[in-house]
Amino acid sequence: MEGSVIDAVTLGGSVAAPDFSMMSLFWRADWIVKSVIILLLLASVWCWAIIFEKLTSLKKLNKQADVFEKSFWSGQSLDAIFDSMGNQPKDPMGAVFISAMREWRRAAEKGSVGTVLANTSLSERIERVMHITVAREMDRVERYMTFLASTGSTAPFVGLFGTVWGIMNSFQSIAVSKNTSLAVVAPGIAEALFATALGLLAAIPAVLAYNKISRDLERYTSRLDGFAVEFSAILSRQMEDKV
């Protein structure tokens, strides 16, 4: 009797506990759950790449805007600034300036600056050109922001899909083995919850970064719009001086 008790204890202790490390959970998971995990990991990596690129890019753009505004308000003539920049603007604010100056010079070369009617038409064209340039440049700067928003809103549901699928597999294991012990269902449930955790891991940084970067982009857009309004007013005054 005593020997049988010892054998039972020894046998129970010899059964290895399930490995719940991340790699073990991944390799034991169903192929659909594996696909969900891989998809979420790739989305998370891509989101972090976008976040780093956007934060770095916005910091650089604001510095370039500071340099341009310092040059613009330094007292140099508009033609001198335009000639020094050439046809290759380094930042969106420079692109707005160049687009307006091209329209201004084109009108000046045609001699269509001086009359009230011509000045009104030119002023409208310059404003339209600057508005289009701001929109085009911001489209380029805001590229991939949709991916951040999509990941933030859909990643938890993708992870939840993997969780539901994993739990379904756990219930199927119970039905096949006819054993409701925790040891039977624990690995499958752990794999399923791992997918949910990865979904949140991808979604939370994406949402936080999207909100911050969106606010920074709005401030930068307002800065471009403000410059366009000021520059349009400067050109309007020069047109009035020639009437």
C-alpha positions, 0 to 999 in steps of 0.5 A: 500500500505504501509502495503504491502511494509512493509510486503515484506521487513519483508518477505525478511529479514526473509529469512535466508542467505545460510550458507557457512561454511565448514561443511555446504558446506560438508553436503549439497554437493552431495554424489560424491562431499562428496566422493571427499572431504573425499578422499582429506582430507584423502590424505592430512592427510596421506601426512602430516604424511609422511612429518613429518616421513621423516623429522624426519627420515632423521635428525636421519639418518644424526646424526647416520651417524655422530656418525658412521663416528666419530667412523670409523675415530677414529683410531680403527681397522675395526675388532674392529668396526665390533665386537662392532656393531654385526649383528644389524646395527643401520643405513644404513651406518652401514649396508654398513660397515657390509655387506662389512666386512662380505664379507671381513671376509668370504674371509679371513677365506677361505684364498682367500686374498693375490693373485692379482687375488683373491684380484681383485675378492674380491674387485669386490664382496665387491663393489657389496655388498655395492652397493646392500646394499645402494640400499636396504637401500635407498629403505626402507628410500624412502618408501611412497615418491611415495604417496607424488608425486602422491598426488601432481600431482593428487589432483588438478585434483581430486578436479577439478572433484568434482568442475565440478560435483558440477557445473553440479548439480547447472545447473540442479537446474537451469533447474528444478527451472527455476530460474537463480538467484544467490541464486539458484546456489551460494550454489552449486558453493560454494560446488564445489569450496570447492573441488578445494580448498581442492585439492590444499590444499593437493597438494601444501604441497605434492609437496613442501615437495617432492622436499625438501625431495628428495633433502635431500635423494639425499644428503644422498645417495651421503653420503653413496656412498662416504663412500662406495668408501672410504671404498672400497679403504681402503680394497683395500690397505689392500689387496695390503699389503698382496700380 
